[in-house]
Amino acid sequence: MKRKRLEIGEAPEIRNRCDFVEICGEKVTSGSSISIGFDFFDAMPDDLVLIVVCKLSATADCPADFVNLSLTCRRLNGLCLDSPVLRAASPNIMAVKAKKWSGSAHKFLVRCVESGNLEACYILGMIRFYCLQKRMSGAALMARAAIGGHAQALYSLAVIQFNGSGGAKKDKDLRAGVALCARAAFLGHVDALRELGHCLQDGYGVKKNIADGRLFLFQANALEFAVVLRAKNPSAALPPAWVPYNSNILPRGNNPGYVTSTMVVHPVNRFLSEWFSSESNPCSELRLCSHSGCGRPETRRHEFRRCSVCGAVNYCSRACQALDWKLRHKAECSTFVRVAGEDGGDDALHAGEDF
């Protein structure tokens, strides 16, 4: 029977197995038997199915989506653990809750790391460094992600250098922190841009340059605003003045290292907040960063700096302090100043000395 010629973009009409096999390029002899219960999925090549699974892995919204996909059938269960699929896995797949942390979750993250997933390197590195207190292996994993161009890993390593986390106060390396911040800022990380601006303004780890510091702070605010606008309307064309760097740094799918809006909390920061807010927290005597979207704890007493006005909050970085000031602390601190002024409590205005 003569087949109808298909136009570009037209889907073929499949009425039976012969049509499907012929389209796939197989030859069907006149004596071949056709199964009534034929499953088209079984006839699809593994390469094609693998591409689909990789796309699903990169766009999954939560771990349950990936688990449900792997439990669909034995074939998908095997393909879900292939290296290309784990390499493309989104951070949402690895968003395990602190109360559900187990050896299986750790093993899955290790498999993702071995597959070359930079997000897995960053997430597992943060968990090992802060939660499991395995400082060397955690820092090594974050360094691996940073070498691959992961902006958040670069910024996290900068925070560690600024605070001397995992060591003594004398282990701070301000110049290394500034260098890591500069690299993360080049990749478009908003917090790194803001941190670098404050460092330049204050001469912290770098030669003081107030004009350049203000420029970086302005760029951080402009980029943050541009990210929010792009998130609300992905097809909107932004004025060039609103995008201080190349447009490639704006969010594009799940590519590692691209900037993300500071309003969106990263899965590993949620994990840290849940882990150290639990009653079984082994480091209950150490303070957490007061910015709700951070979750980083101190690794030694008095590691973080306090608000120089009220002294009631402490932060791991200037970026967290600046963001938390805009979100909530400005109102709280202003109330404290007003009450302290009425009561004559001048000493309370000098509770800290760093911020």
C-alpha positions, 0 to 999 in steps of 0.5 A: 500500500502506498503511504501518504507523503508527510509534510514538515511538522505533520505527525504520522498516522499509526494504526497498528504495529506495522505502521510503528515499526516501519516508521522506526526503520524496521523491516516487517516480513509478510510472515511476521506475527503482530502482538495485539498487546504491543507496547510502543514504549518497549520499542523505543531505543534507550538513547531516545528514552534517556534524553527524555529522562534527562529532561525530566530530571533537569526540570523536576520540582521535587524529589517525589517527581524523580522517585515516581519516575524511577518507580514507573517500571524496571527500565526507567528505574535503571535509566534514572541511575545512569550518569547522564541523568544524575549529571543533569539532575536539578537542585530540587531533586536533591532537596532532602529534608533534614528530618529525613536525612539518611544513609540512602540520601547521602548515597544518592548525593554521592552518586550524583557527585560521581556523575559530575553534578556540580549542584550535588558537589555544592549541596553535599559539601555544605552538608558535610562542612556544617552539619556533619562537621567533616570540614576537609571533605566538605570544603573539597567538594565545594572547591570542586563545584567552584572550579566548575564555575558554580557561583554559589560554591564560590561565594560559600568558600568566600564566606568561609575564608572571611570568617575562618570557619572550621578553624581559629580566628587567626585562620581568616584569609580576607584576601582569598575571600575577596578573590573568591567573591570577585569570581562569584560576582563575575558570574553574576551572584548577587550576594557576592556583588553586594559583599564585594561592594561592602569590602571595597567601601570599608577596605576589608581585605582589599584597598579601600575604594568607595566609588567602586564599592558603591558601583558594585552595590548599585549593580547588585541592586540592579541585577536583583531587580532584573532577576525579579522582573525576569522571573515574573515575565520571562519574555520581557525585554529588559533595558540594558541599563538594568543589566550590568553584565552580560545577559548570559548571567540571567537565569537559564533553566538549571545551568549551574553557576548562573545567578538566582534570585535572593528571594528564592532560598536554595535547598541546602540553605533550607536544609541547614535551617531545619538541621540546626533548628531541631532539638537534637542540634549538637551545636546548640550553644553556637549561633546561627546567621540571623538571615532566615534564608541562610542557615549557616551556623558558627563553627566556633564561639563569637565567629559571626559579627553582631549588629552594631546598634541593637546587638540582638542579631548576628550575620555570617556576611555583610550580604546577609546583613544587608538583605535581612536589613531590608526584609525585617531587621530595619523595623526591629532595629528602629523600634529598639533604638526608639525604646532605648532612647526613651529609656536612656539606654545609651549602652545598648547602641554599642552592643556590637562593633562590626556592623 
